[in-house]
Amino acid sequence: MVAVTQADTSFRRPRSDTKRRAILDGAKAVFLKNGFGGASMDAVAAKAGVSKMTVYRHFESKETLFAGVITELCERIVDDDLEAMPGRSPREVLRAFAKKMVAIVFSPETIELHRIVIAESRRFRKLGRLFYQTGPDRCISALAAYLEKNLDDPRFKARDPRRSAEEFLEVLRGYAHLRVLLGVEPMPSAREMEARIEGAVQHVLAYPE
């Protein structure tokens, strides 16, 4: 077994990727603490341990930086092509997608970012559109593309891919998400999450596998 030393860079991320990751992590922390309006590129640079010029090299504005934070969250859900899962049944593919979806959507940091968007979208008109396009819409589009490719598969009952994808994600969130967002109730239990996942999968599959 060959030990990996500090001089061995074969398994290291490119420096630019490492800095981008640090900037996104720093930005998320600053946005969560100060909101969108109260956040500054100086604060993000300080939190990330980089210069402000480095932040601007990766993200040209605070808006694109916020979009980058939301995009990164969504990429955890759609990091794999839904078709690129050889040997996995539609049920397994959809369940894997749904599990990642609820884990991100109901995570405390995503809930707080959602609250920031709602609170500040009137002052910053582009914020709501950025949040929707880089978050929910991207996830909907990924699932709709998967359903579109399987329109002729009798195992699916979805005939309108876009609408079915939206309904799939709505079943996952339901009013439980609104209650959490408003602070009315705590996070749903693991049993309730599982019921939501199963309900969403059944919504698009014609029959159990």
N, C-alpha and C positions, 0 to 999 in steps of 0.2 A: 504493500500500500504506500503510495507516494504522498508525503505530507505537503500541504499547501502552505507556503511561506508568504511573508509579506511581499517578497519580490515576485511572486507568481501572480500575474494579473489576468490569467486566462479565464477566471471565474468572476472577475469584477465587472460591475456595470460601467459603461462609459461615464466619464466624469460629468458630461452634460446631463445624462439621465439622473445621476445622483443629485446634482444641484436642482434639477427640475422637481424631483421628489421632495427635496428639502424645502423648496419654495412652496409647493402645494401643501405640505404638512404645516409649514409656518403660516400660510395664508388661512388655512382652515381654522387653526387655533385663534388667529387674530379676528377673523369674521365671527367666530362663535363667542368671543369675549366682548367685542366692540360693536357688532352689527356691521352692516355694509357701509352705512354713512360714516360711522366712527372709525372704520379701518383706514389705514394709510399704507402706501407702498414702503415708507420708511419703517413702519412697525413690522411689516411682513419681512423685509430684508433683515432686520435685527433678529427676529424670531428664527429665521431660516439660517442665520449665520453667514449671509452673503451680502454683497454690496447692492445698493439700489439699482445700479446700472445692470447688474446681473439679472435682477428681477425683470427689468424692462427688456432685456435681451430675450427672455422667454415669454413674457406676457406684456403686450403693449399698453395695457390699461388695467385699471382695477376691475372693470367689467369683464374683460377677457380672463383675468385671474380668477374671478368668482366662477365664471363658466368652466374654467379648468378644474376647479375643485369639484363641481357638480359632475362634470364629465368623468373624472376619476372614479367617483362613486358608482356611476352607471357602468363603467368598464368592468367593475367587479362582477356585475351581473351578466354582461354580454361579452366577456372576455373570450369565450369560445364560440365559434360558429355553431349554431344549433344543428346544422346539418353534419358537422364534422364530428359526429359521435358514432363511429361504426359499431354495429352490433347492439346498439341500444334501442329499445322500443320507443315509440312515441310517448308512452306513459313515463318512461324513465327520463327521457329528454325534458319533457314538460315539468316533471317534478323537480328535476335538478335546477331548471330555470326558476321555478316558483320559489324554491327554498332560498336561493340567493336573493331573489327579489324581496321576500319578506324580511330577510336578515338585514338588508340595507335600508329598506323603506321604514322599518320600525326601529332602526338603531337610534339611540339618543342624539347622535351628532346630526343625522339626517333630519330628524324631527326639529331640532333647533335651527338648522339652516332653512327649513321650510317656514318656520315661524319668522325668521329674519326677512325672507322674501315677501311674505304677506304683510309684515309691518312696514316695510320700506319701499314697496313697489309703487306707491303713489308718488313718492319723492323722486324715485329713480325709475323712470318709465320702462327702461329696457330690462330691468332686473327680472320681472315676471316672465318675459319672453325668453330671456337667456336660461332661466331655470327650467322652463318647460321644454325648450328645444334640446338642451344638453342633457336633461335628465329623463323625465317621463316619456317624451316623444321618441327619444332614441331607443328606449326599451320597447315601446310599443312597435316601432318600425322593425326592430330585430325579430320580434315574435311574429308580426304580420308577414314578414318575408318567409319565415319558416312555414307558416300555414299556407301561404301562397304556393310554395313548392310542393305541397302535399294535398292540393285540392282534389286530385283524382284518387287519393288513398281512401278506401272505404272506412278505415278506422277513424277518420276525422269527420265531424259533422259541421265544421266551420265552412260556410260558403261565402262569407264576406270577411276576408282575412283581417282587414284593418279593424272592423267593428268587433270581431271576435277577440282580437288581441286586446282591445281596449276593455272589453267586458271581462276577459281573463284577469287582467290586472286590477280591475275594480272589485271583482270577487275576492281577490287576495287582500285588498285594503279594507273595503267596506267601511261601515261607520265606526269600526274600531279605531281606524287610523284617525278619523276626525276627533274622536273622543280623546285619544292620546295627544293629538295636536293641541286641543283646547285645555289639556290638563284635567279633564273630567275623570278619566280612569287611567290606571297604570297600563303598562304593556300587556297585551294578551298573553295568556298562558301558552305553554308548548302544545297542549292539547287543542286549544282553539286555533293556533297557527296551523297545525296539521290538518284540522278540519277545513280551513280556508284553502290550503294547498290542494287537498283532495277535491273540494268543490270547484276550484278553478280548472283542474285537469278534466273533470267530468263535463265541464261546460263545453269543451271543444272536442272531446273524444266521443265517438258514436256508441261505443260499448266498452266495458272493462276488458283489459287484456289478461 
